[in-house]
Amino acid sequence: MNKYLKFYTAKKKNRVRFYFTFAVGMGIVDIPFTEIQAQVASFSSPSSQMEVYVTQQLSFGSFSNGTLGGEITISPQGILSVNGSIIIFPDVTPTPAIFEVKSTPNRIVHIILPTHATLTHSKGKANMTVTDFTSDKANNAFVTVRGNPFINPVNVGGKLKVQSSSINPPGKYTGTFSVIFAYE
């Protein structure tokens, strides 16, 4: 599957909604690029198009929850912080999600992030929760830039709650979250 998706929207306050799949794991886990599903809210003429590309998925890397678990936070800038007994393995680098928004200059774009997302163990044994989604844009809004190719990167991070191994057994956990780009 092509990892770049293109969407066209226009009119005041139109929205592009992304269902962005991400994976986390405990132990040594390979985190492949996974399927991305998206919905477009509306279409318009080429002069007012917006294109959004998903160029990197949110990844909490490879880790062990230790004895008590804790929290793993990936900032929009890619800074990793860990609380609790979690041990991060160096085989998979944690990364923020990166979107590239391409639009005509001087458009106000609002980013609407979810409150939480649920990750489910590949064998249905357990769930983990991602909260505190944040973007690298002040107040989750920005004005599109001038100059060709008019690309505006948007980074998104979040916080993963990991419990003890009896509650969150080792394995691959996957889930989705949606990001809405609304512009005027």
N, C-alpha and C positions, 0 to 999 in steps of 0.2 A: 504494500500500500504506500502511496506517496505521502510523505510526512508533511507536506505543505498543502494547506487547503486555502482556497480563495473564496471570498464572499463579497457580495455587492449589496450595499444598502444606501438609502438616502432619506430625504424628508426630515423634518424636525423630530428629534428624539427617537429615531429608529434604533432598533437594537439588533445586535448580532449575538446569539447565544451559542456558547461552546460547551459541549459535554466532553470534558478533557479527561482521559483515562490515565491513571498513573499507578505505579506499582511500588511496593516496598517489600522488604523481606528481612528475615532474621537468619543469621548464619551466613554462609557464603551463597549469595544469590546473584544470578545474572539478571539484570533488569533490561529487557529488550524494549524497543519502541513498540508501544501497544496502540490499538485502534483508537482513533479519535472520531467522535460523532458530533455533528454540528447541525444547527437549525438556523435558517436565515429568516428574519422577521419580515423584511420587505425588500423590494427591488426598485430601481429607478434608472434614470438616464445616465449615460457615462460621465457627464460633467460633474456629478455629485457622488461618485462612487466611493466606497470605502472597501479596502481589501485588508483582510486579517490573515496572517500566516502564523501557525504554531511552529516554532523553530526548536523548542526544547521542552521536555516534560518535567514536571515536578518529581523529584526523586529524593527519598530520605536515605538512600544508600543501602549498605549491607551492615547489619549489626546484630548483637545479641542483647536481649533484654536484661541480662544479669539476674540478680536474685529478686529485685523488687520492681524493675521497670523504671519508668520515668517519662521524660518528654524530649523529643528531638525537634529543634526549630531550625528551619532554613529561612534566612532572611531573603528579601527580594534581591539583595546584592550577592547572595550565595554564601553568606557567613553561617557556619554551623555552630549551634550551641546545644549542649546536652545537659540535662538534669537527671539525677537519680543514678541507678546502677547500670545504665546502658553502656555497652562497649561498642564503639564504631570500628568496623573493619575497613582497611584501606583499599580493598579490591574494587569498590564501586563508589565513585565520587558523588556525594549528595549535590543536587542542583535545583535552583528555582525554575519554575515554568517561565518560558519567554515567548511572548507574542510580538509580532511586528505588525503595527497598524499603519497602513498606507492610505493617505487621503489627501485631498486638496488642502492647501495651507489655511491656517487660522480657523480651523473648526474646533469647537469645544467638544471633547470626548469625556464621558463619564464612565468609570469602571465600576461595575456592580459585582461584588464578590460574595460568595456564599458564606453562611454562618458556620457551617460544618459539612463534613463529608464522612462517609463510612467506608472503611476498607474491610473486605471479607477474606478470610483465609481461603486458599485454593480448594481445600477439602471441606469448607463450611464449618470448621471447628470453632472459629472465634471471629471477633470484630475488633477493629481499632478505629479511633476517631481522629480526624484532622480538624483543627479549629484555627482561629486567629489568622485567617488568610489576609495577607497584606500585599499591596502593590508598592512599587518604587515611585509612584506619583503622589505628590502632596494632595491630600483630600480626595484621593482616587479620581483625579481629573487632570486633564492637560489640554493644551492648545496644540494642534498639529503644526509641524514645522514647515518652514519655507525651504525651497531648494530641491532639485531633483535628486533622489527618487522619492522624497516625501515620506521616508520611513521613520516611524516613531516606535521604538522598542518599549515594551511594558513587561516588567519582571514581576512575578507573583511567588510569594513564599507562604509558608504555613507552619503550624505546630502539630506534631503527631504525638498522641498519648499512647504510651506502651505500658502494659501491665506485666505482672510476673509471668514466668513461663507456664505456670499452671493455668492461667487465664488466656494468655496469648502464646500458644505453642509455636515452635519454629515452623517456618514455611513461607510461602509467597502470599502476600496480601494485596488485593487490587480493589480499586474503586474509581469513582468518577466525581468530578466537581464541575460546576458550570460557572463561566465568567461571561458577563454581559457587557458589551461595549455600546453605549448609547451616545449618539452625537446630535449636535444642533448645528 
